[in-house]
Amino acid sequence: MLVVVGVLIYRVASVPVPDAARPVSKAAPTIEAPSAASTVESVPVEAPIAVPTPEQSREASWRAAREEAIRVQQELRAQELARKSAEQVQAKSVRCIEGQRMKRVENGWVQAGHC
């Protein structure tokens, strides 16, 4: 902000003033600083043209590959967690006792084949 005000003051001071418009008094002229709102509005802002360099393109493709790998790993972890929880539920309801598979039912255990 300070730089913008300084540039504007420099521009105002560097503009040649005709002799008729110069003050007659010998006092030093005072330059009023423009307000912050008028300073921001008066300075034209041009959007820079972004042209990706080969390095930026390469880094963007690497980033996309890393994000895809992370997404796939998260899906695989979720599938593994679901599989383990299903095995735990099954392990609580199915047991092997003396070579016989026993399955849990409402009122007890029934034979479900051989282990």
C-alpha positions in Angstrom: 0.0 0.0 0.0 2.8 2.3 0.9 4.6 1.6 -2.4 1.4 2.5 -4.3 1.1 5.8 -2.5 4.8 6.5 -3.1 4.5 5.8 -6.8 1.5 8.1 -7.1 3.3 10.9 -5.3 6.3 10.4 -7.6 4.1 10.6 -10.7 2.3 13.7 -9.5 5.6 15.4 -8.7 7.2 14.4 -12.0 4.4 15.9 -14.2 5.6 19.3 -15.5 3.3 22.2 -14.4 2.9 25.1 -16.8 4.1 28.5 -15.5 0.6 30.0 -15.3 -0.6 27.2 -13.0 2.4 27.5 -10.6 1.7 29.2 -7.3 2.9 32.7 -6.8 3.9 32.3 -3.2 7.4 31.2 -2.2 6.1 28.6 0.3 6.8 25.0 -0.5 3.9 23.3 -2.2 2.2 20.6 -0.2 1.2 17.4 -1.8 -1.8 15.7 -0.4 -1.7 12.0 -0.3 -4.7 10.4 -2.0 -7.1 8.4 0.1 -6.7 4.6 0.2 -9.9 4.0 -1.7 -9.1 6.3 -4.6 -5.5 4.8 -4.8 -6.8 1.3 -5.2 -9.4 2.3 -7.8 -7.0 4.5 -9.8 -4.3 1.8 -10.3 -5.1 -0.5 -13.1 -4.6 -4.2 -12.3 -3.9 -6.5 -15.2 -4.2 -10.2 -14.7 -1.0 -11.9 -15.4 -1.1 -14.5 -18.2 -0.3 -17.8 -16.6 1.6 -20.0 -19.0 2.6 -23.2 -17.3 6.2 -24.2 -17.7 7.2 -27.8 -18.4 8.3 -28.1 -14.7 4.9 -26.9 -13.5 3.1 -29.3 -15.9 5.2 -32.1 -14.7 4.6 -31.2 -11.0 0.9 -31.0 -11.7 0.8 -34.4 -13.3 2.9 -35.8 -10.3 0.4 -34.2 -7.9 -2.6 -35.7 -9.7 -0.9 -39.2 -9.6 -0.2 -38.8 -5.9 -3.7 -37.8 -5.2 -5.1 -40.7 -7.2 -2.8 -43.2 -5.4 -3.9 -41.8 -2.0 -7.6 -42.2 -3.1 -7.0 -45.8 -4.1 -5.2 -46.6 -0.9 -8.1 -45.1 1.1 -10.5 -47.3 -0.8 -8.4 -50.4 -0.2 -8.1 -49.7 3.5 -11.8 -49.3 3.8 -12.4 -52.6 2.0 -9.8 -54.4 4.2 -11.5 -52.9 7.3 -14.9 -54.1 6.1 -13.5 -57.6 5.4 -11.9 -57.8 8.8 -15.0 -56.7 10.6 -17.1 -59.3 8.6 -14.5 -62.0 9.6 -14.8 -61.0 13.3 -18.6 -61.2 13.1 -18.3 -64.6 11.5 -15.6 -65.8 13.9 -18.0 -65.0 16.8 -20.8 -67.1 15.1 -18.8 -70.0 13.7 -16.4 -72.3 15.7 -14.5 -75.5 15.1 -15.0 -78.0 17.9 -13.3 -81.4 17.6 -13.3 -81.2 13.8 -16.9 -80.2 13.5 -17.9 -76.7 12.4 -20.5 -75.3 14.8 -22.7 -72.3 13.9 -24.4 -70.0 16.3 -28.2 -69.9 16.1 -30.8 -68.3 18.3 -31.0 -70.9 21.0 -27.6 -72.5 20.8 -25.1 -74.1 18.4 -25.8 -76.4 15.4 -23.4 -78.5 13.2 -22.4 -76.8 10.0 -20.1 -79.3 8.5 -16.4 -80.3 8.9 -13.6 -77.9 9.7 
